[in-house]
């Protein structure tokens, strides 16, 4: 299987783009996913359980503490 470049893949007929996607390098796959205007995705967030909310709050608190220790007061 030959490696396909992102530019080459953009020139392919629509019916071949999906089939040949796997020939792209991992980096080109990423670029394709974030730049493909014909492939919009809606990302929704389901409601968290109480336990998940508490865990997320703790992770956020730890992250904020790390930022504070690393960079100090940002004035915000």
ROTORMAR-752115 format. One line per field, with one value per residue: residue number from 1; x negated, y, z negated of N, C-alpha, C in turn. Coordinates in Angstrom, 1 decimal, padded with zeros to 4 digits. Each point is the difference from the previous one (the first is absolute). Layout:
REM ROTORMAR-752115
nr = [NUM; ...]
n.X = [X; ...]
n.Y = [Y; ...]
n.Z = [Z; ...]
ca.X = [X; ...]
ca.Y = [Y; ...]
ca.Z = [Z; ...]
c.X = [X; ...]
c.Y = [Y; ...]
c.Z = [Z; ...]
END
This chain:
REM ROTORMAR-752115
nr = [1; 2; 3; 4; 5; 6; 7; 8; 9; 10; 11; 12; 13; 14; 15; 16; 17; 18; 19; 20; 21; 22; 23; 24; 25; 26; 27; 28; 29; 30; 31; 32; 33; 34; 35; 36; 37; 38; 39; 40; 41; 42; 43; 44; 45; 46; 47; 48; 49; 50; 51; 52; 53; 54; 55; 56; 57; 58; 59; 60; 61; 62; 63; 64; 65; 66; 67; 68; 69; 70; 71; 72; 73; 74; 75; 76]
n.X = [-000.9; 000.2; -000.9; 001.1; -000.3; 000.1; -000.9; -000.7; 000.2; -000.3; -000.9; 000.1; 000.6; 001.1; 000.3; -001.1; 000.5; 001.2; 000.1; -000.6; 000.9; 000.1; -000.2; 000.7; -001.0; -000.4; -001.0; -000.1; 000.1; -000.8; -000.9; 000.3; -000.1; -001.0; -000.2; 000.6; 000.3; -000.2; -000.7; 001.1; -000.4; 001.0; -000.6; 000.7; 000.4; 000.0; 001.1; -000.8; -000.4; 000.6; -000.3; 000.4; 001.0; 000.0; -000.1; 000.9; 000.8; -000.3; 000.2; 001.1; 000.3; -000.4; 000.6; 001.0; -000.1; -000.1; 001.0; 000.7; -000.4; 000.4; 001.2; 000.4; 000.3; 001.0; 000.5; 000.4]
n.Y = [-001.2; 000.9; 000.8; 000.5; 001.0; 000.9; 000.7; -001.1; -000.2; 001.3; -000.5; -001.0; -000.8; 000.6; -000.9; 000.6; 001.2; -000.5; -000.6; 001.1; 000.5; -001.3; 000.5; 000.9; 000.9; -000.4; 000.7; -000.6; -001.1; 000.5; 000.4; -001.2; -000.6; 000.8; -000.3; -001.2; 001.0; -001.1; 000.1; 000.8; 000.2; -000.5; 000.7; -000.9; 000.5; -001.3; -000.1; 000.6; -001.1; -000.1; -001.3; 000.0; 000.7; -000.8; -001.0; 000.5; 000.3; -001.2; -000.6; 000.7; -000.3; -001.2; 000.2; 000.7; -001.0; -000.9; 000.6; 000.1; -001.2; -000.3; 000.7; -000.3; 001.1; -000.3; 000.5; -001.3]
n.Z = [000.0; 000.9; -000.5; -000.4; 000.7; -000.9; 000.6; 000.2; -001.3; -000.1; 000.9; -000.9; 000.8; -000.3; 001.0; 000.4; -000.4; -000.3; 001.2; 000.5; -000.9; -000.1; 001.2; -000.7; -000.2; -001.2; 000.3; 001.3; -000.7; -000.9; 000.9; 000.6; -001.1; -000.3; 001.2; -000.1; 000.8; 000.7; -001.2; -000.1; -001.2; -000.5; -000.9; -000.6; -001.1; -000.4; -000.7; -000.9; -000.5; -001.2; 000.1; 001.2; -000.4; -001.1; 000.8; 000.9; -001.0; -000.5; 001.2; 000.1; -001.3; 000.3; 001.2; -000.6; -000.9; 000.9; 000.7; -001.1; -000.3; 001.2; 000.0; -001.2; -000.6; 000.8; -001.1; 000.2]
ca.X = [000.9; -000.8; 000.4; 000.8; -000.1; 001.3; 000.3; 000.5; 001.3; 001.0; 000.3; 000.7; 001.5; 000.6; 000.2; -001.3; -000.7; 000.2; -000.7; -001.4; -000.4; -001.0; -001.3; -000.6; -000.8; 000.8; 000.1; 000.9; 001.4; 000.4; 000.3; 001.2; 001.2; 000.3; 000.2; 001.0; 001.3; 001.1; 000.2; 000.2; 000.4; 000.6; -000.5; 000.9; -000.5; 001.1; 000.0; -000.9; 000.5; -000.6; -001.4; -000.8; -000.1; -001.0; -001.4; -000.4; -000.3; -001.3; -001.1; -000.1; -000.6; -001.4; -000.5; -000.1; -001.1; -001.2; -000.2; -000.4; -001.4; -001.0; 000.0; 000.4; 001.3; 000.1; 000.7; 001.4]
ca.Y = [001.2; 001.2; 001.2; 001.1; 001.3; 000.7; 000.7; -001.0; -000.5; 001.0; 000.0; -001.2; 000.0; -000.2; -001.4; -000.6; 000.6; -000.8; -001.3; 000.1; 000.8; -000.8; 000.0; 001.3; -000.1; 000.4; 001.5; 000.5; -000.4; 001.0; 001.2; -000.2; 000.0; 001.3; 001.0; -000.4; 000.7; -000.9; -001.0; 000.7; -000.9; 000.6; -000.6; 000.4; -000.4; -000.5; 000.4; -000.8; -000.5; 000.8; -000.4; 000.6; 001.5; 000.2; -000.4; 001.1; 001.1; -000.3; 000.1; 001.5; 000.6; -000.4; 000.6; 001.4; 000.1; -000.2; 001.2; 001.0; -000.3; 000.1; 001.3; 001.1; 000.7; 000.5; 001.2; -000.2]
ca.Z = [000.0; 000.1; -000.8; 000.7; -000.6; -000.2; 001.3; 000.9; -000.5; 000.3; 001.4; 000.4; 000.1; -001.3; -000.4; -000.3; -001.1; -001.2; 000.2; 000.0; -001.2; -000.8; 000.6; -000.4; -001.2; -001.2; 000.0; 001.0; -000.4; -001.0; 000.8; 000.8; -000.9; -000.5; 001.1; 001.0; -000.1; 000.3; -001.0; -001.3; -001.2; -001.2; -001.2; -001.1; -001.3; -000.8; -001.4; -000.9; -001.3; -001.1; -000.2; 001.1; -000.3; -001.1; 000.5; 000.9; -000.8; -000.6; 001.0; 000.3; -001.1; 000.0; 001.1; -000.4; -001.0; 000.8; 000.7; -001.0; -000.4; 001.1; 000.7; -000.9; 000.2; 001.3; -000.1; 000.5]
c.X = [-000.9; 000.6; 000.6; -000.2; 001.3; 000.4; 000.6; 001.4; 001.1; 000.5; 000.8; 001.5; 000.6; 000.2; -001.3; -000.7; 000.1; -000.8; -001.5; -000.6; -001.0; -001.4; -000.8; -000.9; 000.9; 000.2; 001.0; 001.5; 000.5; 000.4; 001.3; 001.2; 000.3; 000.3; 001.0; 001.3; 001.2; 000.4; 000.2; 000.4; 000.6; -000.4; 000.9; -000.6; 001.2; -000.1; -000.9; 000.7; -000.7; -001.4; -000.9; -000.2; -001.0; -001.4; -000.5; -000.4; -001.4; -001.1; -000.2; -000.7; -001.5; -000.7; -000.3; -001.1; -001.4; -000.4; -000.5; -001.4; -001.0; -000.1; 000.4; 001.4; 000.0; 000.8; 001.5; 000.8]
c.Y = [001.2; 001.1; 001.0; 001.3; 000.7; 000.7; -001.0; -000.5; 001.0; 000.0; -001.2; 000.2; -000.3; -001.5; -000.7; 000.6; -000.8; -001.3; 000.1; 000.8; -000.8; 000.1; 001.3; -000.3; 000.4; 001.6; 000.5; -000.5; 001.0; 001.3; -000.1; 000.1; 001.4; 001.0; -000.4; 000.7; -000.8; -001.0; 000.6; -001.0; 000.9; -000.8; 000.5; -000.6; -000.5; 000.5; -000.9; -000.5; 000.9; -000.4; 000.5; 001.5; 000.2; -000.3; 001.1; 001.3; -000.1; 000.2; 001.5; 000.7; -000.3; 000.7; 001.5; 000.2; -000.1; 001.3; 001.1; -000.2; 000.3; 001.5; 001.1; 000.6; 000.6; 001.3; -000.1; -000.5]
c.Z = [000.0; -000.9; 000.8; -000.8; -000.2; 001.3; 001.0; -000.3; 000.3; 001.4; 000.5; 000.1; -001.4; -000.5; -000.4; -001.3; -001.3; 000.0; -000.2; -001.2; -000.8; 000.6; -000.4; -001.2; -001.2; -000.1; 001.0; -000.3; -001.0; 000.7; 000.7; -001.0; -000.5; 001.1; 001.0; -000.1; 000.4; -001.0; -001.4; -001.0; -001.1; -001.2; -001.2; -001.3; -000.7; -001.4; -000.8; -001.2; -001.1; -000.2; 001.1; -000.2; -001.0; 000.5; 000.9; -000.8; -000.7; 001.0; 000.4; -001.1; 000.0; 001.1; -000.3; -001.0; 000.7; 000.7; -000.9; -000.5; 001.1; 000.5; -001.0; 000.4; 001.4; 000.0; 000.4; -001.0]
END
